[in-house]
Amino acid sequence: MKKANGQTGELRPEYDFTGMTGGVRGKYADRYRAGTNLVKIDSDVAEVFADENAVNEALRSLIRVARRQTGLVS
């Protein structure tokens, strides 16, 4: 099968997977099906927070303020 950029559907010769052992098919399939909610934040924002817990707490505080300001209960 020829790709648009001239490559075939085969792996390049430098990709030798013959020495790989222990691979498990579908190892993370359940996690994938369960879904994730990853969000990439910009580097300038990341510098402000020590870790993911700090980000979560800041967002929770913002949610509380927004709910008070808008009168939303949910």
Secondary structure by P-SEA (a helix, b strand, c coil): cccccccccccccccccccccccccccaaaaaaaccbbbbbcaaaaaacccaaaaaaaaaaaaaaaaaaacccc
